[in-house]
Amino acid sequence: IDLDNLLIVTRQFDVLPPEVFVVEVQPLATEFGMEPSPGVAAILPEVCRLVRAIAQAAPGAVESCVAPPLPPLAKGGRGGVVASR
């Protein structure tokens, strides 16, 4: 199931809060591997900054945002960041 359909299904079952933010990193190509591509690795600090800014701007957000380690990403292209509501 892709992210768009997952959001639709979870919204249908009323298991999401009223407002959901999605920050997505899409590599140009995907391959098997344990490390992110150089391009995706280069953009991860910006992804973390964006996620922290979104979390801290939310009503009732905690002062600091600590995330668990990211799962390995597939090796591939440079990647990019998309943030949407």
Secondary structure as UniProt FT lines:
FT   HELIX           3..12
FT   TURN            13..14
FT   STRAND          22..25
FT   HELIX           38..57
FT   TURN            59..60
FT   STRAND          81..84
//
